[in-house]
Amino acid sequence: MVKLKSIMSRIALILCGGMGTRFASVSTDPKILAKFRGKLFIDWLTDYIIDHAFDKIVYSLGYKSDQVISHIEKINKKISIDYLVEEVPLGTGGAIKAYFERYGRGELYVFNGDTFFSKKLPKEFFSTELSNTFSVICKNFSVNERYGDFSINNGKLQIKRGTKSKPIYNSNVYCGVARLPISTNFSDLPSKFSTEDLFLNQDQEFKIFKYNGVLMDFGVPEAYYKLKNLYEI
């Protein structure tokens, strides 16, 4: 008898429930609905995830969730889609915890809803051998004046944040994409917390994968206008 090998579903959780306070001068709509390449950024991001052979996308929503859902329902979906709507803000880490509480334990890929990539993610990031490893995608920045710098010391993840007054040089900046194993630990965390809080709460092995394409987080207006100027068609 031939023994069939089970295939694990590849599920993406998109974190796009924030109010985008810093983005208000561009739009008061959720950032993921910002105009991009003649459509909306959510269209680009959905296609980007589909291109990575995912089986399902769950959109974690909060602020003006009805607008996001209304748009998704209009597009030609090529993938299974579901929504996780926060009644109260939970933070990005809290949204991940809410996902596991609703859908149960299983491997999960997490994407920030306001980050553009010019290239596909490294193939090694999706290796079946890493199903029990906490993995993140990072990009090297020669000067980091805004983002968290990720490093591993004695198997433990450490995060420092660069600022204009104290920039970090040769920095590993988190790209907003993580792979969470079934054993992700949510104990000792408050009701509202960030993804960085979640990462630092883990006792298990961490692995950093390097992304070498263009990365643009458009959480602030100047970054969004730069993105549009460089990549609008």
Backbone as JSON, one array per atom type, in Angstrom:
{
  "sequence": "MVKLKSIMSRIALILCGGMGTRFASVSTDPKILAKFRGKLFIDWLTDYIIDHAFDKIVYSLGYKSDQVISHIEKINKKISIDYLVEEVPLGTGGAIKAYFERYGRGELYVFNGDTFFSKKLPKEFFSTELSNTFSVICKNFSVNERYGDFSINNGKLQIKRGTKSKPIYNSNVYCGVARLPISTNFSDLPSKFSTEDLFLNQDQEFKIFKYNGVLMDFGVPEAYYKLKNLYEI",
  "N": [[0.84, -1.19, 0.0], [0.54, 2.21, -0.83], [1.61, 4.89, 1.03], [0.12, 7.9, 1.6], [1.36, 11.17, 1.68], [0.6, 13.73, 3.91], [-0.46, 17.03, 3.15], [0.27, 20.19, 4.21], [-1.81, 22.98, 4.7], [-1.23, 26.22, 3.38], [-1.48, 29.13, 4.97], [-2.24, 32.56, 5.08], [-2.19, 35.34, 7.2], [-3.27, 38.56, 7.08], [-2.38, 41.53, 8.53], [-4.27, 44.19, 9.01], [-5.79, 46.03, 10.49], [-5.42, 48.41, 11.8], [-5.8, 51.93, 12.76], [-4.36, 53.78, 11.35], [-3.36, 56.39, 12.01], [-1.17, 58.15, 11.52], [-1.33, 58.25, 8.82], [-3.33, 59.84, 7.98], [-3.25, 62.28, 6.54], [-2.99, 61.47, 3.95], [-5.13, 59.68, 3.45], [-8.26, 58.92, 5.01], [-9.23, 56.44, 4.98], [-8.71, 52.87, 5.57], [-5.23, 51.93, 5.47], [-4.59, 49.83, 3.73], [-6.32, 50.16, 1.68], [-5.29, 52.13, 0.14], [-4.57, 53.97, -2.86], [-2.96, 52.39, -5.56], [-1.0, 51.65, -8.31], [-3.09, 52.01, -10.19], [-5.13, 50.62, -9.03], [-6.03, 49.37, -5.89], [-3.98, 49.1, -2.94], [-4.5, 46.72, -1.58], [-5.26, 44.99, -3.6], [-2.88, 44.53, -4.97], [-1.36, 43.31, -2.88], [-2.88, 41.03, -2.25], [-2.68, 39.59, -4.67], [0.1, 39.21, -4.65], [0.44, 37.48, -2.48], [-1.04, 35.28, -3.37], [0.59, 34.53, -5.51], [2.59, 33.27, -4.14], [1.75, 30.75, -3.65], [-0.23, 30.29, -1.65], [-2.98, 28.86, 0.17], [-5.09, 29.99, 1.47], [-6.35, 33.15, 2.61], [-6.61, 35.18, 5.44], [-8.03, 38.11, 6.47], [-7.17, 40.34, 8.89], [-9.08, 42.58, 10.52], [-10.23, 45.87, 11.54], [-10.53, 48.93, 12.03], [-12.86, 50.61, 10.08], [-13.72, 48.24, 8.84], [-15.8, 47.33, 7.25], [-15.51, 48.64, 4.8], [-13.2, 47.48, 3.73], [-13.96, 44.78, 3.5], [-16.1, 45.06, 1.71], [-14.75, 45.84, -0.62], [-13.08, 43.6, -1.11], [-14.97, 41.65, -1.63], [-15.75, 42.34, -4.14], [-13.67, 41.84, -5.88], [-12.02, 39.56, -8.18], [-11.65, 36.63, -6.81], [-9.07, 34.27, -6.3], [-8.58, 32.45, -4.43], [-9.19, 30.96, -1.21], [-10.94, 32.91, 1.15], [-11.23, 34.69, 4.23], [-12.46, 36.57, 7.09], [-11.36, 38.3, 9.98], [-12.59, 40.13, 12.38], [-11.93, 42.72, 14.6], [-13.53, 43.71, 17.54], [-12.7, 45.42, 19.48], [-9.62, 47.27, 19.58], [-6.73, 45.23, 19.31], [-4.06, 45.28, 18.93], [-1.24, 44.34, 16.86], [-0.04, 41.91, 17.58], [-2.0, 40.91, 19.31], [-4.03, 40.48, 17.48], [-3.04, 38.3, 16.08], [-3.1, 36.36, 18.09], [-5.88, 36.26, 18.42], [-6.56, 35.1, 16.01], [-5.57, 32.43, 16.3], [-7.19, 31.64, 18.41], [-9.68, 31.56, 17.22], [-9.42, 29.87, 14.93], [-7.96, 27.7, 15.74], [-4.99, 25.77, 16.57], [-2.21, 25.79, 14.4], [0.2, 25.91, 11.73], [1.15, 29.18, 10.69], [1.38, 31.96, 8.49], [2.27, 35.33, 8.67], [1.49, 38.57, 7.54], [2.27, 42.01, 7.29], [-0.03, 44.64, 6.49], [0.79, 46.84, 5.01], [3.09, 46.87, 3.43], [5.33, 46.85, 0.76], [6.86, 44.72, -1.65], [9.45, 44.21, -3.98], [10.37, 41.87, -5.01], [9.92, 38.26, -4.98], [9.5, 36.34, -1.95], [12.19, 34.61, -0.2], [12.72, 31.23, -1.21], [13.56, 29.35, 0.65], [12.39, 30.09, 3.02], [9.94, 28.87, 3.08], [10.36, 26.22, 3.54], [9.6, 22.83, 4.34], [10.96, 21.73, 6.43], [11.09, 23.6, 8.38], [8.86, 23.78, 9.94], [8.55, 23.74, 12.67], [9.86, 25.92, 13.58], [10.31, 29.31, 14.51], [10.15, 31.79, 12.25], [11.41, 34.68, 10.54], [11.34, 37.34, 8.1], [13.89, 39.46, 7.05], [15.51, 42.53, 6.05], [18.58, 43.94, 5.05], [19.59, 47.05, 6.17], [21.64, 49.77, 5.52], [21.67, 52.08, 7.04], [19.62, 52.55, 9.74], [17.02, 54.36, 10.82], [14.54, 54.23, 11.89], [13.27, 51.75, 12.18], [12.82, 48.46, 13.74], [15.64, 46.6, 14.75], [16.7, 43.38, 14.14], [18.24, 40.69, 15.78], [20.0, 37.67, 16.65], [20.95, 36.21, 19.62], [22.65, 33.83, 21.32], [20.65, 32.04, 20.58], [18.33, 33.42, 21.18], [15.95, 35.88, 20.27], [16.65, 39.3, 19.75], [15.69, 42.71, 19.87], [16.28, 45.93, 18.75], [15.58, 49.42, 18.41], [16.02, 51.66, 15.78], [16.71, 55.16, 15.63], [16.52, 58.62, 14.55], [18.31, 60.14, 16.0], [19.86, 58.18, 17.12], [20.89, 56.18, 15.08], [20.97, 52.82, 13.72], [23.51, 50.95, 12.33], [24.17, 48.86, 9.49], [21.9, 47.12, 9.73], [19.45, 44.6, 10.54], [16.39, 44.68, 9.38], [13.06, 44.05, 10.19], [10.77, 42.71, 7.91], [8.05, 42.56, 8.04], [6.93, 40.08, 7.67], [6.28, 36.9, 8.87], [6.73, 33.52, 10.01], [4.86, 31.41, 11.84], [5.01, 28.8, 14.19], [3.07, 25.9, 15.31], [3.5, 25.78, 18.02], [3.62, 28.36, 19.03], [3.92, 30.75, 21.6], [1.66, 32.31, 23.75], [1.4, 33.01, 26.36], [1.6, 35.01, 29.37], [1.22, 37.51, 28.23], [-0.29, 40.74, 27.66], [-3.74, 41.86, 27.11], [-3.73, 43.45, 24.86], [-1.25, 43.72, 22.49], [1.89, 43.96, 20.65], [3.35, 42.65, 17.55], [6.09, 42.53, 17.9], [6.27, 42.31, 20.69], [5.16, 39.76, 20.89], [7.07, 38.21, 19.48], [9.33, 38.5, 21.16], [8.47, 37.13, 23.33], [8.83, 34.47, 22.95], [10.32, 31.27, 23.54], [11.49, 29.53, 21.89], [13.41, 28.3, 19.04], [14.64, 30.75, 16.78], [14.73, 31.88, 13.42], [16.29, 33.84, 10.96], [15.59, 35.06, 7.79], [17.02, 36.42, 4.88], [15.95, 39.04, 2.84], [16.39, 40.34, -0.38], [15.36, 42.21, -2.11], [13.62, 45.29, -3.06], [12.18, 46.97, -0.34], [9.35, 48.51, 1.01], [7.77, 50.11, 3.5], [4.83, 51.72, 3.91], [3.76, 53.21, 6.04], [3.81, 55.86, 6.82], [3.05, 59.12, 5.46], [5.13, 60.26, 3.73], [6.59, 58.01, 2.96], [4.66, 56.58, 1.56], [4.15, 58.27, -0.67], [6.64, 58.18, -1.86], [6.72, 55.49, -2.57], [4.62, 55.38, -4.47], [5.65, 57.12, -6.44], [7.87, 55.71, -7.31], [6.9, 53.19, -8.13], [4.42, 53.35, -9.34], [2.28, 52.67, -12.05]],
  "CA": [[0.0, 0.0, 0.0], [1.27, 3.46, -0.89], [1.21, 5.8, 2.09], [0.03, 9.27, 1.1], [1.92, 12.19, 2.56], [-0.34, 14.83, 4.12], [0.02, 18.33, 2.71], [-0.18, 21.24, 5.12], [-2.31, 24.18, 4.03], [-0.42, 27.43, 3.58], [-2.46, 30.16, 5.3], [-1.67, 33.88, 5.35], [-2.98, 36.3, 7.97], [-2.85, 39.93, 6.78], [-2.7, 42.45, 9.62], [-4.67, 45.47, 8.4], [-6.9, 46.55, 11.27], [-5.07, 49.65, 12.5], [-6.49, 53.17, 12.37], [-3.51, 54.55, 10.42], [-3.42, 57.79, 12.42], [-0.12, 58.91, 10.84], [-1.62, 58.22, 7.38], [-4.57, 60.61, 7.78], [-3.09, 63.32, 5.53], [-3.15, 60.81, 2.64], [-6.49, 59.16, 3.37], [-8.84, 58.47, 6.28], [-9.59, 55.03, 4.79], [-7.63, 51.97, 5.98], [-4.06, 52.04, 4.59], [-4.57, 48.78, 2.73], [-7.16, 50.62, 0.57], [-4.62, 53.24, -0.54], [-4.47, 53.79, -4.31], [-1.65, 51.92, -5.99], [-0.94, 51.05, -9.65], [-4.38, 52.05, -10.85], [-6.11, 49.89, -8.24], [-5.79, 49.62, -4.48], [-2.85, 48.29, -2.47], [-4.98, 45.4, -1.21], [-5.27, 44.16, -4.8], [-1.51, 44.1, -5.2], [-0.92, 42.41, -1.83], [-3.59, 39.76, -2.42], [-2.03, 38.89, -5.78], [1.45, 38.84, -4.22], [0.31, 36.29, -1.64], [-1.48, 34.19, -4.25], [1.76, 34.12, -6.28], [3.43, 32.44, -3.28], [1.09, 29.44, -3.51], [-1.03, 30.14, -0.44], [-4.29, 28.25, -0.02], [-6.14, 30.78, 2.12], [-5.99, 34.43, 3.22], [-7.51, 35.73, 6.45], [-7.76, 39.53, 6.67], [-7.46, 40.8, 10.24], [-9.63, 43.92, 10.29], [-10.76, 46.62, 12.67], [-10.97, 50.25, 11.58], [-13.6, 50.64, 8.82], [-13.63, 46.89, 8.27], [-16.82, 47.14, 6.22], [-14.98, 49.11, 3.51], [-12.26, 46.47, 3.23], [-14.74, 43.61, 3.11], [-16.86, 45.41, 0.51], [-13.87, 45.81, -1.78], [-12.64, 42.23, -1.37], [-16.08, 40.9, -2.21], [-15.92, 42.74, -5.54], [-12.56, 41.42, -6.73], [-12.04, 38.18, -8.64], [-10.83, 35.89, -5.87], [-8.49, 33.02, -6.78], [-8.1, 31.82, -3.2], [-10.16, 30.98, -0.11], [-10.79, 34.15, 1.91], [-12.06, 34.85, 5.42], [-12.22, 37.83, 7.79], [-11.32, 38.28, 11.44], [-12.86, 41.54, 12.69], [-11.77, 43.06, 16.01], [-14.52, 44.63, 18.1], [-11.85, 46.41, 20.15], [-8.25, 47.12, 19.09], [-5.97, 44.22, 20.03], [-2.65, 45.33, 18.55], [-0.93, 43.35, 15.82], [0.16, 40.62, 18.24], [-3.29, 40.46, 19.79], [-4.79, 39.97, 16.33], [-2.53, 36.95, 15.81], [-3.67, 35.5, 19.13], [-7.31, 36.09, 18.11], [-6.64, 34.12, 14.9], [-5.42, 31.07, 16.83], [-8.35, 31.33, 19.24], [-10.82, 31.23, 16.36], [-9.2, 28.81, 13.95], [-7.22, 26.59, 16.32], [-3.55, 25.75, 16.38], [-1.69, 25.35, 13.11], [1.23, 26.82, 11.23], [0.55, 30.39, 10.13], [2.24, 33.01, 7.95], [1.7, 36.63, 8.99], [1.95, 39.67, 6.68], [1.77, 43.37, 7.52], [-0.86, 45.06, 5.37], [1.23, 48.11, 4.43], [4.47, 46.7, 3.0], [5.53, 46.48, -0.65], [8.06, 43.98, -1.99], [9.71, 44.2, -5.42], [10.7, 40.5, -5.4], [9.29, 37.22, -4.18], [10.2, 35.97, -0.73], [13.12, 33.5, -0.44], [12.09, 29.91, -1.21], [13.94, 28.63, 1.86], [11.47, 30.5, 4.08], [8.77, 27.99, 3.05], [10.8, 24.83, 3.66], [8.83, 21.99, 5.26], [11.81, 21.41, 7.57], [11.03, 24.7, 9.35], [7.5, 23.88, 10.47], [8.6, 23.92, 14.13], [10.77, 27.04, 13.84], [9.77, 30.67, 14.39], [10.98, 32.4, 11.2], [11.05, 36.03, 10.12], [12.04, 37.88, 6.94], [14.53, 40.74, 7.33], [16.32, 43.14, 4.99], [19.7, 44.71, 5.59], [19.61, 48.49, 5.94], [22.93, 50.33, 5.91], [21.36, 53.01, 8.13], [18.26, 52.33, 10.22], [16.63, 55.48, 11.68], [13.11, 54.17, 12.2], [12.72, 50.41, 12.34], [13.41, 47.54, 14.69], [16.78, 45.81, 14.29], [16.56, 42.02, 14.65], [19.46, 39.89, 15.86], [19.85, 36.48, 17.49], [22.06, 36.05, 20.53], [22.47, 32.58, 22.07], [19.37, 31.44, 20.21], [17.2, 34.28, 21.55], [15.76, 37.07, 19.45], [16.79, 40.61, 20.38], [15.2, 43.79, 19.0], [16.59, 47.31, 19.1], [14.93, 50.3, 17.44], [16.82, 52.77, 15.32], [16.1, 56.49, 15.62], [17.35, 59.6, 13.85], [19.4, 60.56, 16.89], [20.7, 57.02, 17.37], [20.67, 55.2, 14.02], [21.67, 51.53, 13.78], [24.17, 50.7, 11.06], [24.2, 47.44, 9.07], [20.78, 46.64, 10.55], [18.49, 43.64, 10.02], [15.07, 45.27, 9.61], [11.94, 43.13, 9.99], [10.02, 43.05, 6.7], [6.6, 42.42, 8.24], [6.49, 38.73, 7.29], [6.75, 35.91, 9.83], [6.16, 32.17, 9.95], [4.63, 31.02, 13.24], [4.72, 27.37, 14.36], [1.94, 25.53, 16.17], [3.89, 25.96, 19.42], [3.74, 29.78, 19.38], [3.56, 30.96, 23.0], [0.93, 33.54, 24.03], [1.27, 33.2, 27.8], [2.24, 36.17, 30.0], [1.06, 38.69, 27.39], [-1.52, 41.47, 27.99], [-4.84, 41.7, 26.15], [-3.34, 44.16, 23.65], [0.2, 43.7, 22.38], [2.4, 44.06, 19.28], [4.06, 41.47, 17.05], [7.41, 42.51, 18.54], [6.05, 41.72, 22.02], [4.96, 38.32, 20.69], [8.35, 37.61, 19.12], [10.21, 38.49, 22.31], [7.88, 36.25, 24.33], [9.06, 33.09, 22.56], [11.51, 30.6, 24.06], [11.93, 28.55, 20.91], [14.41, 28.71, 18.06], [14.3, 31.75, 15.78], [15.58, 31.89, 12.23], [16.13, 35.04, 10.15], [15.86, 34.91, 6.36], [17.34, 37.7, 4.27], [15.26, 39.45, 1.61], [17.33, 41.25, -1.04], [14.69, 43.12, -3.03], [13.2, 46.57, -2.49], [11.16, 46.88, 0.7], [8.82, 49.82, 1.37], [6.67, 50.18, 4.46], [4.28, 53.06, 3.67], [2.94, 53.6, 7.18], [3.79, 57.32, 6.94], [2.76, 59.71, 4.14], [6.28, 60.43, 2.85], [6.95, 56.69, 2.41], [3.63, 56.23, 0.58], [4.36, 59.05, -1.9], [7.85, 57.63, -2.48], [6.32, 54.22, -3.18], [3.85, 55.67, -5.68], [6.53, 57.73, -7.45], [8.81, 54.7, -7.82], [6.3, 51.98, -8.64], [3.12, 53.55, -9.98], [2.26, 52.42, -13.5]],
  "C": [[0.88, 1.25, 0.0], [0.74, 4.4, 0.18], [1.25, 7.23, 1.57], [0.57, 10.24, 2.13], [0.93, 13.36, 2.68], [0.31, 16.15, 3.73], [-0.57, 19.41, 3.61], [-0.66, 22.45, 4.33], [-1.4, 25.36, 4.35], [-1.39, 28.61, 3.74], [-1.75, 31.46, 5.64], [-2.67, 34.72, 6.13], [-2.44, 37.69, 7.66], [-3.33, 40.85, 7.89], [-3.0, 43.83, 9.04], [-5.83, 46.11, 9.15], [-6.64, 47.87, 11.97], [-5.78, 50.87, 11.97], [-5.66, 54.03, 11.43], [-3.52, 56.04, 10.74], [-2.41, 58.65, 11.68], [-0.4, 59.07, 9.34], [-2.77, 59.16, 7.01], [-4.44, 61.7, 6.72], [-3.19, 62.77, 4.11], [-4.6, 60.37, 2.46], [-6.96, 58.77, 4.77], [-9.39, 57.05, 6.15], [-8.47, 54.15, 5.32], [-6.47, 52.01, 4.97], [-4.07, 51.02, 3.47], [-5.45, 49.13, 1.52], [-6.55, 51.83, -0.14], [-4.5, 52.93, -2.04], [-3.05, 53.4, -4.69], [-1.77, 51.21, -7.34], [-2.32, 50.95, -10.31], [-5.48, 51.29, -10.15], [-5.96, 50.33, -6.78], [-4.66, 48.7, -4.0], [-3.29, 46.88, -2.1], [-5.01, 44.45, -2.41], [-3.87, 43.62, -5.08], [-1.09, 43.06, -4.17], [-1.6, 41.05, -1.93], [-2.96, 38.95, -3.54], [-0.63, 38.4, -5.41], [1.41, 37.57, -3.37], [-0.13, 35.08, -2.45], [-0.3, 33.65, -5.05], [2.72, 33.25, -5.46], [2.75, 31.13, -2.9], [0.39, 29.24, -2.17], [-2.39, 29.57, -0.8], [-5.43, 29.11, 0.51], [-5.54, 32.08, 2.65], [-7.06, 34.8, 4.24], [-7.09, 37.18, 6.66], [-8.16, 39.89, 8.09], [-7.83, 42.27, 10.18], [-10.11, 44.56, 11.59], [-11.36, 47.9, 12.17], [-11.6, 50.18, 10.19], [-13.53, 49.3, 8.09], [-14.64, 46.67, 7.15], [-16.34, 47.59, 4.85], [-14.04, 48.08, 2.89], [-13.01, 45.25, 2.72], [-15.5, 43.88, 1.82], [-15.98, 45.35, -0.73], [-13.44, 44.39, -2.12], [-13.74, 41.43, -2.04], [-16.3, 41.22, -3.68], [-14.83, 42.2, -6.45], [-12.69, 39.94, -7.08], [-11.1, 37.35, -7.77], [-10.36, 34.56, -6.49], [-8.03, 32.17, -5.6], [-9.22, 31.88, -2.17], [-9.88, 32.19, 0.77], [-11.73, 34.15, 3.11], [-11.65, 36.15, 6.12], [-12.23, 37.61, 9.3], [-11.43, 39.74, 11.88], [-12.77, 41.76, 14.2], [-12.88, 44.02, 16.44], [-13.83, 45.74, 18.88], [-10.43, 46.2, 19.65], [-7.43, 46.17, 19.96], [-4.47, 44.36, 19.83], [-2.36, 44.23, 17.55], [-0.69, 41.96, 16.42], [-1.14, 40.05, 18.76], [-4.16, 39.91, 18.68], [-4.34, 38.56, 15.96], [-3.09, 35.96, 16.83], [-5.15, 35.23, 18.85], [-7.5, 35.09, 16.96], [-6.57, 32.7, 15.45], [-6.61, 30.68, 17.7], [-9.56, 30.95, 18.39], [-10.59, 29.98, 15.53], [-8.45, 27.6, 14.52], [-5.74, 26.64, 15.96], [-3.17, 25.16, 15.02], [-0.65, 26.34, 12.64], [0.57, 28.0, 10.51], [1.64, 31.33, 9.64], [1.54, 34.35, 8.16], [2.33, 37.71, 8.12], [1.41, 40.99, 7.22], [1.02, 43.84, 6.28], [-0.42, 46.35, 4.7], [2.68, 48.04, 3.94], [4.53, 46.18, 1.57], [6.87, 45.77, -0.83], [8.23, 43.97, -3.51], [10.01, 42.79, -5.93], [9.93, 39.51, -4.54], [10.14, 36.92, -2.95], [11.1, 34.77, -0.99], [12.43, 32.14, -0.3], [12.37, 29.15, 0.08], [13.02, 28.93, 3.04], [10.28, 29.55, 4.19], [9.13, 26.52, 3.2], [9.97, 24.06, 4.69], [9.64, 21.62, 6.51], [11.73, 22.47, 8.68], [9.67, 24.82, 10.02], [7.47, 24.07, 11.98], [9.5, 25.07, 14.54], [10.05, 28.37, 13.65], [10.67, 31.43, 13.42], [10.47, 33.78, 10.83], [11.88, 36.41, 8.9], [12.6, 39.25, 7.32], [15.3, 41.22, 6.11], [17.41, 43.98, 5.65], [19.58, 46.17, 5.18], [20.98, 49.01, 6.39], [22.78, 51.32, 7.05], [19.89, 52.85, 8.5], [17.91, 53.43, 11.23], [15.19, 55.38, 12.15], [12.65, 52.79, 12.67], [13.4, 49.62, 13.46], [14.53, 46.74, 14.04], [16.72, 44.44, 14.96], [17.92, 41.32, 14.66], [19.19, 38.7, 16.79], [21.11, 36.3, 18.3], [21.8, 34.85, 21.43], [21.08, 31.98, 21.84], [18.15, 32.28, 20.52], [17.15, 35.51, 20.66], [15.94, 38.33, 20.29], [16.37, 41.68, 19.38], [15.62, 45.13, 19.58], [15.98, 48.2, 18.03], [15.85, 51.46, 17.1], [16.04, 54.08, 15.35], [17.02, 57.44, 14.88], [18.52, 60.05, 14.7], [20.37, 59.42, 17.19], [20.43, 55.95, 16.31], [21.46, 53.92, 14.27], [22.24, 51.26, 12.4], [24.26, 49.2, 10.79], [23.13, 46.65, 9.83], [19.93, 45.62, 9.81], [17.08, 44.12, 10.37], [13.98, 44.25, 9.26], [11.07, 43.61, 8.83], [8.5, 42.93, 6.87], [6.06, 41.1, 7.78], [7.11, 37.73, 8.26], [6.04, 34.58, 9.61], [6.07, 31.65, 11.38], [4.3, 29.54, 13.33], [3.51, 27.14, 15.26], [2.23, 25.87, 17.63], [4.07, 27.41, 19.84], [3.16, 30.03, 20.78], [2.89, 32.32, 23.21], [0.78, 33.81, 25.53], [2.03, 34.44, 28.25], [2.19, 37.42, 29.13], [-0.24, 39.4, 27.77], [-2.59, 41.26, 26.92], [-4.54, 42.39, 24.82], [-1.81, 44.21, 23.6], [0.61, 43.67, 20.9], [3.03, 42.75, 18.83], [5.45, 41.39, 17.67], [7.31, 41.93, 19.95], [5.91, 40.2, 21.91], [6.27, 37.62, 20.38], [9.25, 37.46, 20.34], [9.72, 37.56, 23.42], [8.17, 34.77, 24.07], [10.36, 32.54, 23.15], [12.12, 29.64, 23.04], [12.93, 29.15, 19.92], [13.85, 29.73, 17.08], [15.25, 31.62, 14.6], [15.25, 33.13, 11.42], [16.49, 34.73, 8.71], [16.04, 36.28, 5.74], [16.56, 37.89, 2.96], [16.12, 40.51, 0.94], [16.69, 42.15, -2.09], [14.4, 44.45, -2.37], [12.08, 46.33, -1.49], [10.68, 48.28, 1.02], [7.6, 49.66, 2.27], [6.09, 51.6, 4.36], [3.36, 53.51, 4.8], [2.87, 55.09, 7.42], [3.65, 57.92, 5.55], [3.96, 59.82, 3.22], [6.72, 59.12, 2.21], [5.94, 56.27, 1.34], [3.86, 56.97, -0.73], [5.63, 58.59, -2.63], [7.53, 56.33, -3.2], [5.58, 54.47, -4.49], [4.73, 56.23, -6.78], [7.44, 56.69, -8.1], [8.12, 53.56, -8.56], [4.92, 52.15, -9.24], [3.26, 53.34, -11.47], [1.01, 53.07, -14.09]]
}
